[in-house]
Amino acid sequence: MAAQVHEFKVEMTCGGCSSAVEKVLGKLKGQGVDKVDISLENQSVLVTSTLSADQLLEIIKKTGKTTSYIIQNLG
């Protein structure tokens, strides 16, 4: 399965919040997660991954942040 880019809206108010998201997704680098781009200003997280949106959503929710799935960009 080819990697796809998924976008999530995550309630992040500080660098600590974005670091928490980076940490949980970073644990999966090389295990389904290829790249993570976090925008604290836009409160968005772009994840390039072979994992499903539902799997990624559950992983991000482990941070305790309010998270919602926005879109999947195909290519």
C-alpha distances in whole Angstrom, upper triangle without the diagonal:
4,7,9,13,14,18,21,24,26,30,30,34,34,33,33,30,28,28,27,24,23,24,22,19,20,20,16,16,14,13,10,12,13,16,18,21,24,27,29,32,29,28,24,21,18,15,12,10,6,9,11,14,16,15,16,19,20,20,21,24,25,27,29,29,28,25,23,20,21,18,15,15,12,13
4,6,10,13,16,19,23,24,28,29,32,33,31,31,29,26,27,26,23,22,23,22,18,19,20,16,15,14,13,10,11,11,13,16,18,21,24,27,29,27,26,22,19,16,13,10,8,6,10,11,14,16,16,15,19,21,20,21,24,25,27,29,28,28,24,23,19,20,17,13,12,10,9
4,7,10,13,16,20,21,25,25,29,29,27,28,25,22,23,23,19,18,20,18,15,16,17,14,12,12,12,8,8,8,10,12,15,18,20,24,25,23,22,19,16,12,9,6,5,4,8,10,12,15,14,13,16,18,17,18,21,22,23,26,25,25,21,20,17,17,14,11,10,9,9
4,6,10,13,17,19,22,23,27,27,26,27,24,21,22,22,19,18,20,19,15,17,18,15,14,14,14,10,10,9,10,12,13,16,18,22,23,21,20,16,13,10,8,5,5,6,8,9,10,13,13,12,14,17,16,17,20,21,22,24,23,22,19,17,14,13,11,7,7,6,7
4,7,10,14,16,19,20,23,24,23,24,21,18,20,20,16,16,18,17,14,15,18,15,14,15,15,12,10,10,9,9,10,13,15,18,19,17,16,12,10,6,5,4,6,9,10,10,9,13,13,11,13,16,16,15,18,20,20,22,20,20,16,15,12,11,8,6,5,7,7
4,7,10,13,16,17,21,22,21,22,19,17,19,18,14,15,17,16,13,15,17,15,15,17,16,13,11,12,11,10,10,12,14,16,18,15,14,10,8,6,5,6,8,10,10,9,7,10,11,9,10,13,13,12,15,17,18,19,17,16,13,11,8,8,6,4,6,9,11
4,7,10,13,14,18,19,19,20,17,14,17,17,13,14,17,16,13,16,18,17,17,19,19,16,13,14,12,10,9,10,11,13,15,11,10,7,6,5,6,9,11,13,13,12,9,12,13,10,10,14,14,12,14,17,17,18,15,14,11,9,6,5,5,6,8,11,13
4,6,10,12,15,17,17,18,14,13,15,15,11,13,16,14,12,16,18,17,18,20,19,17,14,16,14,11,11,10,11,12,13,11,8,6,5,6,8,11,13,15,14,12,9,11,12,9,8,11,12,9,11,14,13,14,11,10,7,6,4,5,7,9,12,15,17
4,7,9,12,15,16,16,13,12,15,14,12,14,17,16,15,18,20,19,20,23,22,20,18,19,16,13,12,10,10,10,11,8,6,5,6,9,11,15,16,19,17,16,12,14,15,12,10,13,13,10,11,14,13,13,10,8,6,5,6,6,10,12,14,18,20
4,6,9,12,13,13,9,9,12,11,9,12,14,13,13,16,18,18,19,23,22,20,17,19,17,13,12,9,10,9,11,9,5,6,7,10,12,16,17,20,18,17,14,14,15,12,10,12,12,8,9,12,10,10,6,6,4,7,9,10,13,15,17,21,22
4,7,10,12,12,8,9,13,12,10,13,16,15,16,18,20,21,22,26,25,24,21,22,20,16,15,12,11,9,10,10,6,8,10,14,16,20,21,24,22,21,17,18,18,15,13,15,14,11,10,13,10,9,6,5,6,9,12,13,16,19,21,25,26
4,6,8,8,5,6,10,10,9,12,14,14,15,17,19,20,21,25,25,24,21,22,19,15,14,10,9,6,9,9,6,9,10,14,16,20,21,24,23,22,19,20,20,17,15,16,15,12,12,14,10,10,7,8,9,12,15,16,18,21,22,26,27
4,7,8,6,8,11,12,12,14,16,17,18,20,22,24,24,28,28,27,24,25,22,18,16,12,11,7,9,10,8,11,13,17,19,23,25,28,26,26,23,23,24,20,19,20,19,15,15,16,13,13,10,11,13,16,18,19,22,24,25,29,30
4,5,5,7,9,10,11,13,14,16,17,18,21,23,23,27,27,27,23,24,21,17,16,12,11,7,9,12,10,13,14,17,19,23,25,28,27,27,24,25,24,21,20,21,19,16,17,17,13,14,12,14,15,18,20,21,24,25,27,30,30
4,5,5,6,9,10,10,12,14,15,16,18,20,20,24,25,25,21,22,19,15,14,10,10,7,10,13,11,13,13,16,18,21,23,27,25,26,24,25,24,20,20,21,19,15,17,17,13,15,13,16,16,19,21,22,24,25,26,29,29
4,6,5,6,9,10,10,13,14,15,17,19,20,24,24,24,21,22,19,16,15,12,13,10,13,15,13,15,14,18,19,22,23,26,25,26,24,24,23,20,19,19,17,14,15,14,11,12,11,15,16,19,21,22,25,26,27,30,30
4,5,5,7,9,10,11,13,14,16,18,19,23,23,22,19,21,18,14,14,10,11,8,12,13,10,12,12,15,16,20,21,24,22,23,20,21,20,17,16,16,14,11,12,12,8,10,8,11,12,15,17,19,21,23,24,28,28
4,5,5,6,9,10,11,12,14,16,16,20,21,20,17,18,15,11,10,7,8,6,10,11,9,10,9,12,13,17,18,22,20,21,19,20,19,15,15,16,14,11,13,13,10,12,10,12,12,15,16,17,19,21,22,25,25
4,5,5,6,9,10,10,12,15,15,19,19,19,16,17,15,11,11,9,11,10,14,15,12,13,12,14,15,17,19,22,21,22,20,21,19,16,16,17,14,11,14,13,10,13,12,15,15,18,19,20,22,23,24,27,27
4,5,5,6,9,10,11,13,15,18,18,18,16,18,16,12,13,11,13,12,16,16,13,14,12,15,15,18,18,21,19,20,19,19,17,14,14,14,11,9,10,9,6,9,9,13,13,16,18,20,22,22,24,27,27
4,5,5,6,8,10,12,13,17,16,16,13,15,13,9,10,8,11,11,14,14,11,11,9,11,11,14,15,18,16,17,15,16,14,11,11,12,9,6,9,9,6,10,9,11,10,13,14,16,18,19,20,23,23
4,6,5,6,9,10,10,14,15,15,11,12,10,7,9,8,11,11,15,15,13,12,9,11,10,13,14,17,16,18,16,17,16,12,13,14,11,9,12,12,10,13,12,15,14,16,17,18,19,19,20,23,22
4,6,5,6,9,10,14,14,15,12,14,12,10,12,11,15,15,18,19,16,15,13,14,13,15,15,18,17,19,18,18,16,13,14,14,10,10,12,11,9,13,13,16,16,18,19,21,22,22,23,25,25
4,5,6,7,10,13,12,13,11,13,13,11,13,13,16,16,20,19,16,15,12,14,12,14,14,16,14,16,15,15,12,10,11,11,7,7,10,8,8,11,12,15,14,16,17,19,20,20,22,24,24
4,5,5,7,11,10,10,7,10,9,7,10,11,14,15,19,18,16,14,10,11,9,11,10,13,11,13,13,14,11,8,10,11,7,7,11,10,10,14,14,16,14,15,15,17,18,17,18,20,21
4,5,5,9,10,10,8,9,9,8,11,12,15,17,20,20,18,16,13,13,10,12,12,14,14,16,16,17,14,12,14,14,11,11,14,13,13,16,16,19,17,19,19,20,21,20,21,22,22
4,6,9,8,10,9,11,12,11,15,15,19,20,23,23,21,19,16,16,13,14,13,15,13,16,17,17,14,12,15,14,10,12,14,13,13,17,17,20,18,20,20,22,23,21,23,24,24
4,6,5,6,5,8,10,10,14,15,19,21,24,23,21,19,15,14,11,11,10,11,10,13,14,15,11,10,13,13,10,11,15,13,14,18,18,20,18,20,19,21,20,19,20,21,21
4,5,7,5,6,7,9,13,15,19,20,24,23,21,19,15,14,11,10,9,11,11,15,16,17,14,12,16,16,13,14,17,17,17,21,21,22,20,21,20,22,21,19,19,20,19
4,6,6,6,9,12,16,18,22,24,27,26,24,22,18,16,13,11,10,10,11,15,17,19,15,14,18,18,15,17,20,19,20,24,24,26,23,24,22,24,22,20,20,20,19
4,6,8,11,13,17,19,23,25,28,27,25,22,18,17,13,12,9,9,9,13,15,16,12,12,16,16,13,15,18,17,19,22,23,24,22,22,21,23,22,19,20,20,20
4,6,9,11,15,17,21,23,26,25,23,20,16,14,10,9,5,5,6,9,12,13,10,10,14,14,12,14,17,17,19,22,22,23,20,20,18,19,18,16,16,16,16
4,6,8,11,14,17,20,23,21,19,16,13,11,7,6,4,7,7,10,12,14,11,9,13,14,11,12,16,16,17,20,20,21,18,18,16,18,17,14,15,16,15
4,7,10,14,17,20,22,21,20,17,13,11,8,5,6,8,10,13,14,17,14,12,16,17,15,15,19,19,20,23,22,23,20,20,18,19,17,15,15,15,14
4,7,10,13,16,19,18,17,14,10,8,6,5,7,11,12,14,14,17,15,12,15,17,15,14,18,19,18,21,20,21,18,19,17,17,16,14,14,15,14
4,6,10,13,15,15,13,11,7,6,5,6,9,13,13,15,14,16,15,11,13,16,13,12,15,16,15,18,17,18,15,16,15,15,15,14,14,16,15
4,7,10,12,11,11,8,6,5,6,9,12,15,16,17,15,18,17,14,15,18,15,13,17,18,16,19,17,18,15,16,15,14,14,14,14,16,16
4,6,9,9,8,6,5,6,9,12,14,18,18,18,16,18,18,14,14,17,15,12,15,16,14,16,14,15,13,14,14,14,15,16,16,19,19
4,5,5,6,5,6,8,12,15,17,21,21,21,18,21,21,17,17,19,18,14,17,19,16,18,14,15,14,15,15,14,15,17,17,20,20
4,6,5,7,8,11,14,18,20,24,23,23,20,22,22,18,17,20,18,14,16,18,15,16,13,14,13,15,16,16,18,20,20,24,24
4,6,8,11,13,17,20,23,26,25,25,22,24,24,21,20,22,21,18,19,21,18,19,15,16,15,16,17,16,18,20,21,24,24
4,5,9,11,15,18,21,24,23,23,19,21,22,19,18,21,20,16,18,20,18,18,15,14,13,13,14,13,15,17,17,21,22
4,7,10,13,17,19,22,21,21,17,19,20,16,15,17,17,13,14,17,14,14,11,11,10,11,12,12,14,17,18,21,22
4,7,10,13,16,19,18,17,14,16,17,13,13,16,15,12,14,16,14,15,12,11,9,10,10,9,11,13,14,18,19
4,6,10,12,16,15,15,12,14,14,11,11,14,12,10,12,15,13,15,12,12,10,10,10,10,11,12,13,16,17
4,7,10,13,13,13,11,14,14,11,12,15,14,12,15,17,16,18,16,16,12,12,10,10,10,9,10,13,13
4,6,10,10,11,9,12,12,8,10,13,12,11,14,16,16,18,16,17,13,13,11,12,11,10,10,12,13
4,7,9,10,10,14,13,10,13,16,14,14,17,19,19,21,20,20,17,16,14,14,12,10,9,10,10
4,5,8,9,12,10,9,12,14,13,13,17,18,19,21,20,21,17,17,14,15,13,11,11,11,12
4,7,9,12,10,10,13,15,14,15,18,19,21,23,23,23,19,18,16,17,15,12,12,12,12
4,7,8,6,7,10,11,11,13,15,16,18,20,20,20,17,16,14,15,14,12,14,14,15
4,5,5,6,9,10,11,12,14,16,18,20,19,19,15,14,11,13,12,10,13,13,15
4,5,5,6,9,10,10,12,14,16,17,16,15,12,10,7,10,9,8,11,13,15
4,5,5,6,9,10,11,13,15,16,16,14,11,10,8,12,12,11,15,16,19
4,5,5,6,9,10,11,14,15,16,15,13,12,11,14,14,13,16,17,19
4,5,5,6,9,10,12,14,13,13,10,10,9,12,12,12,15,16,18
4,5,5,6,9,11,11,11,10,7,7,7,10,12,12,16,18,20
4,6,5,7,9,10,11,11,9,10,10,14,16,16,19,21,23
4,5,5,8,10,11,12,10,12,12,15,17,17,19,21,23
4,5,6,8,8,9,7,9,10,13,15,16,18,21,22
4,5,5,6,7,6,9,11,14,17,18,21,23,25
4,5,8,10,10,13,15,18,20,21,24,26,27
4,5,9,9,13,15,18,20,21,24,26,28
4,7,9,12,15,18,21,22,25,28,30
4,6,10,13,15,18,20,23,26,28
4,7,11,13,16,19,22,25,27
4,7,10,13,15,18,21,23
4,6,10,12,15,19,21
4,6,9,12,15,18
4,7,10,13,16
4,6,10,12
4,6,9
4,6
4
